[in-house]
Amino acid sequence: MDNKEFFIDCDGMPVHAKLDFPKGERDSYPLLIIFHGFTGQMEERHIVAVKDAANRAGYAALRVDLYGHGASGGNFADHTILKWLNQAMELVAYAKKLPFVDKIYLAGHSQGGLTALMTAGMLPGEIAGLIPLSPATVEVYGARKGELFGVKFNPEQMEDEYLLPRKNRKLKPEFFLTLRLLPLERAVASYHGPVCLIHGTSDQTVPFDYAKMLAGMERKATGDFTFVPIAGADHNYTGDGQLDEVTSTVKNFLEKQL
């Protein structure tokens, strides 16, 4: 089958997508849907590398730009985790209708990893496997404390918008309020399929302690859990050989599911 770039309508909003197939024509393929992170997009080095790993494992890969990011519709300032989750669930529904798809897997980096965790918990019977890559669970815990991305807020006295000090971007209060009440723990407990959690031990964006906390929850939720710390890696695995370790882990996990 031919690779293609296109747009998917998600509740009236165009979602930019790229679908890439492995070598060798077959009637059906397992599909890995890949979500980027906060301020990211589908062409980031680590996202493309995960796509390539999936193809080498014999999977089709669907990359998308979620609401307010990349070439998709929506303004960045208006995006929330709920909008991402709505699109993620619609993308799963879209994938289920593709005639060549036999199973659906999710992978996501950072806020995309959080999105993948939540989506698997909401659609546990439809997701065959899950790969959270440095998932931004810190967003949930930070929002619950009223401080996230260097922004302090009071849920009872929200401002009209917030400027992110290090990003020079603005967000609406809904971004923080929806994260604050996100049922992360319940979603993790609801998904019992195979999970491969990958996280850099020197991540400053989502500190490694959050990965260890999530690993504890996953061990209670599923009997098929793999936790792979990437020694010395930052949030995007930029050190020598670190991304190769990530992609090797992804490929091995996916091949194990075949």
N, C-alpha and C positions, 0 to 999 in steps of 0.2 A: 504494500500500500504506500501511497505517496504522503510525505510530510506536508502539512498545510498550516497556514496562518489565517485566522478568521476571527469573527466576533460572535459571542453567544449572548442572546438576550436573557438577562436575569431581571425579571420584574420590571421590564422597560428600560433597563440600564445596560449599555453595551459593555461586555467584558472581553477584553483582548485575550486571545488564546493562541497557542501553538501546540500542534499535535505531531509528535515524532514517533516513528515506528522503528523497531529493531530490524536488522538485516534478515532477509529470508521471508518470503511470503507465506502467511498462514491464514487459516480461516478465522481464528480467534486469538486474542491476546489478553493477558491480565493488563490492567491499566493503572498506572501510578499518577495521581493528581498531585501537583506540586504547588504549594503556596509560598510566596515570598514574605518578607517581613515588613515592619514599619518603615516607611519612606523608601522601600525597595521596589524592585520590579523583576520581571521574569528573565531578563538578560544578565543578571548579576552572575559573577564568576561561579559562586557556589551553587546557585540554582541550576545553571547550565550543566555543571559537573554532576549533579544528582540526576538530571535528565539523562545524561550520557551513561551513567552507571546503570540506570533502569533499562535503557536500550540494550546495553551489553548483557544484562541478565535475561533478556528476552521479553521485556515489558514494553508496551506502548506508554508514552509519557505525555501528559497534558499539563502544560504550564499556563498559568493565567496571571493577569494583572488584576488585583482585586480593587474594590471601590476606592476611587480617589487616588489611584496609583498607576504609574506607567501610562499606557495608551488607552486605558479603560475610562468609562464615564464617571462622573462625580468629582466633587472638589475635595482635596485633601482635608481641609478644615472641617468638612462635614462628615468625615468617615468615623465610624464607630465599630467596635467589635461585633455588635449585633448586625450591622450591615454586612460585614464580612461573613458572619455565620449564615445569614440568609443566602448570600451568594454561594457560599460553599455547599449548602444543602441543595440549591438549585443546580449547581454543577454536578453533584452526585446524581441527581435525577436525570440530567442531560446524558451523563455517561451511561447510565443504566439502559438508555434507549439506543445506544450505538450497537449495531448488529454484531460487531466484531469483539465486543468486550465480554469476557467471561467472569472476571472478578475485578473489584475496585479496591485499590490501596490508596492511602493518603500519606503525604510527606509535607512538612512545612518547616520553615526556618523562622525563628524568633516569634514575632506576632503571628506569622503564618503557622508556626508550630503550635501556638496556643489555639489558633483556629482549627487546626487538624485534631487536636485533643478533644475540643468541645464537639466538633462535628461527629467524630467517632462515637462519643458518648451519647449523642442524640440519635444517631443512626447505627446502633451497634450491630444490627443484623445485616447491614449492607456494606460494611467495611471489612475487608478480608485481612487487613494488616495496617499497621500504623508506624510511621517513622517521624517522631518529633526531633528536630534539629535545633538545639539550643533554644527550646521553647520559652517564650517570654511570660512565664508564670509570675515573674516579678511585677508585671503590670497589674495583675489582680491584687496581689498583696500590698503593693504601693498605693493603689487606689483605695483600698479598704482603710489605709492609715491616713489618707488625705494628702499624700505627697508622691508625685510621679514625674519623671523627666525634669526634675528641678522645679516643678510647679507645686505650690501648696494650695489646697482648696478646702473650703468648708461646704459640704453637700447641702447645708441649709441656707447658704448665702453664696451662691455661685455667680461668677462674673459672666458677661456676655461672651467673652472669648479669652483664651489664654495663649500667651506667646511662649514658645519653648526656647529657653535660653541658649541651648547648645545647637539647636536645629534652625533657628530663625524662621520658624513656621508657627502658624496659629492653629489652635484646635478649639472646637466648641465644647461647652460643658458636658454635653451628652457623651463625649468620648470617655471622660473620667467616670461619670455616673453609671454608665452601663458596665464598665469594668468592675466597679465597686461591688456590684450585686451579682456578678457572674458566678454561677454555681460550679466552679472548677472541680472541687472535690467530688461532687455528685457525678459529674460527667466522667471523670477518670474511673470512678467505681463502677460505672455502668458499662464500660467496654471491657470485654473479656478475651478479645482476640490477641494475636501476637503483636508485641510492641518492641521496637528497637529505639531506645533513647540515646542520642549522641550529644555530647556537650564538652566544650573546652574547659579545662581546669583553671585557665587564667582569664576566663571571660569576665570583663569588667562591666559589660552591658547587662547581662543576666548572670550574676555571680553563681559559681558552681554549687554553693549551698542550696540554691533553689532546685538544681537538678537532683541533688541527693534527697531533698524533700519529696520531689515528684517520684523518684525511684521507689521510695518507701510506700507511696500510695499505689504505684503500679504493681509492686510485688504482692499486694493484697488483692488487687483486682484481676490479675491474669496469671495463669500458670506458665505462660510463654513470654517471658520478659527478658530482654537483653539490655544491659546498661554499658555503654562504651564511652568512658572518659577519654578525651583527646589531650594527652599530656602537653601542658604549656600553651594550648591553643587559645586564641582570642575568640570573639563572637563570630567572626567570619572565616576562621581557620586560615589565616594569612601566612603563618610560619612555614618554613621549609617542610614539605612532605605531609603537612597536616590535612590539607584537603584530599590528598591521595588516600590517607587513612580513613577519612570520612566516606569517600566514594567506594573504597574497598569494603567497608562495613555495610554500606547500603546494598551493594551488589550481592554480597554473601547472604545478607538477610533475605533479599528478594528471591535469590535462587533457592534458598531453603524452603520457601513457600510453594515452589512449583510441584 
